Amino acid sequence: MNHLIAGLSETLKPEQLDTVQLTPVGIAGLGGLGSNVACHLVRSGFSHLILADFDRVEASNLNRQIYFPDQLGLLKTEALAENLLRINPDLTLELWPIHVTSTNVLAIFGQCPVWVECFDQTASKQMLVEEGLTSGKKVIGASGLAGWSDTDTIHTRHWASGLSIVGDFCTAVTEDRPPLSPRVGVVAAKQANLVLAWVLSEGGNQS
């Protein structure tokens, strides 16, 4: 028996749960944002995730990412898959432990109607947004989440192109403003909620 899905069936309508389970979601970058987004999506019933990140788990990741000390040195794709399968053992996970570039992004995420941008580097962020929007995808990104200032400044902006971005749009990561769990977690939760809201509205009506 799948206890997660059984519990969700008491919360979501059958057609809502079916839609969520059948919609593949692509997550680009599995750090503080991506690992937390993935966890929220799985707990919301998403059963098909495409996860991409070339990196390995380091000690500096443990303050805000969904990894554990015994996973140090593992590929983030493998470690996150292990953790997500503990929440729902019936997941379909496609793991891509490589750099995501403009030449392979469609091969990785092309089947997904919604892409979640969780990269650290500006160039990678821009590439994913441009490629996703050009391909007619819903893209959910992030900008401004560092430090420990007021979380009420974190908000969402939407564009008619299909782009939504969460953050305060000003606090970049610096030596004095490191990425820490509370604000990173707020942004990740809002990104995951945008995925859920989109899929249960217009997204669920698209192939």
N, C-alpha and C positions, 0 to 999 in steps of 0.2 A: 504493500500500500504506500502511495506517495502522500506523506502526511502534509507537506506544504500545499500541494494542489487540493487535497481534501479540505484543508482549512480555508484556502482562497475561494473554494466553491461556496462557502458560506458568506463570503464578502462580496464577490463579483457575480454578476449575472452570467449564466452559462455562455451566452453569445459574446460577452466581454472577455471572459476567460479564454474562450476559443480563439478570439482574435489576437489576444496578447501572446498566447502560446504559439501561434502560427506565424507571427511576424518576426523575421530575422532582423537583428540589430547589430550594426558594426560599431566597434569601439576602437578608436585609434589612439594608442598610448595607454599603458596600464599602470600608471603611477598613482599619485594621490587622488586625482580625479577619476581616471579610468577604472581602477580597482574598486573604488567606492560606488561608481555608477553601476558597474556590473553587479555588485552585491545587491544594490537596491532593485535593479531590474529583475534579477532572479527571484527575490523575495516578493516581487509584484506579479510573478507568474510567467515572465518571459523565459522561454525554453530553448531558444536558438540564438546563440550569440557568436559573432565572429570577432575574435580578439587578436590584436596585432601589437607587438612590441618586441624589439630586438634585445632589450636590456635584461640584466639579471638582478635578483634581489640583493640589496646591500643594507648594512646596518642603518645607514642614514634614512632609509625608506620606512623604517618601522614606526616612526612617529605619526604617520598619517596614511599609510597604505595598508591594504588588507593582506598582509603577509605576517609571518611568524619567524622567530629566531631559528627554528630548525629548518627553515627554507632558504637561509642565506646561501647565495651562490647559484640557486636554481634560476632557470629562465622564468621571467615573470609570467609568460604564457602558461607554463606548466604549473607553477605554484598557484596562480589564480584559479586555473581549472580545478586543481585539487581542492581548493577551498570552496569554490562554488558548488562542486559536486557533493560536498557535505551538506549543503542546504537543500539541493534537489538532485538526487542521483540519476534522474532521467533526462538531464540536459543534453542537447546537441551543441557541442562546442567545436568551432573550427579555429585552430591555433596557427598563427603566422608569426614565428619568431624572427622577423626580418625588419629592415628599414622600410617604411612605407614611403613610396615615391610616386611621382606623377606617372611613371611607366608601369607601376604594378597596382596602383590603388583600386582600379576597377576590377582587376582580377581578384583582389582580396574582398572588396566590399560591394561589388556590383549587384549582387542579389539582394542587398539590404535597402529598403525604402528610406531608412533613417540612419544617418551616421552621427556618431558622437565624437567630437574633436576634443582630445585630452592630451595634446602635445605640450611640451615645454617651450620649444623653439618657434619663434615667429614665422620663419620661412615654412616650416612644416605645417603650422596652423593655416597659413595663407593657401598653401598648396591644396590641403584637404578641403577647405571651404570652396575654392575655385573649382576643383574637379567635381566635388559633390553637387554644387549648384548647376554646373554645366550639364551634368548627367541627370538633372531633374530630381535630385534627392532632397529630403529634409535634412538640414545640417544644424547641429546644436553644439555651439562652442563655448569657450570661457575666456574671460579677460579681466584680470584684477582680483586676486584672492589672497595675496600674501599678508603676513603679519597677524596682528590680533586686534585691529581696530574694529569699530562698530559694524556688526554684521548687517545692520539695517540698511547700510549703504549698498548692499548686494542686491541687484535687481536684474531684470531681463529686458533686452531690447529685441524687437522682431522686425524683420524686413520682408517685403512682399516677395522677394526672390526665393524664400523658403529658409532663410537663415535666422536663427535665434542665438543670442549670446548672453551668457550669465556672468555677472561679476560686478565690481564697482568701477571698472574701466579706467583705473588710475594706479592702483598699488601693485606694481611689478615686484617680482622677487629680487631682493637685494640682500647684502650682508646684514643690514639692520632690520630687514623685513623678510624673514625666512618663511617658507611655506610650513604651516602647522595645521594640525588636525581640525580644529574647530571651523575656521573659515574655509579651508579646503573642503571639508565635509558638507558645509552649507551649500557651496557651489555645486558639488557633485550631486547632492540630493535634489537640487533644483533642476539640474540637467536631466536626471533620471525621471523626475516628475513631468518634465516637458515631453520626454519620449512617451511616457504613459498617456498623457493627455492627448498628444497628437495621434497616437495609434488608436485610441478609443474614440476619436472623432473622425477627422478627414482621412487620417492615415489608414484606418481599417478598411476604407473603401477602395484602396488602390492595390494593384497587383504588385 
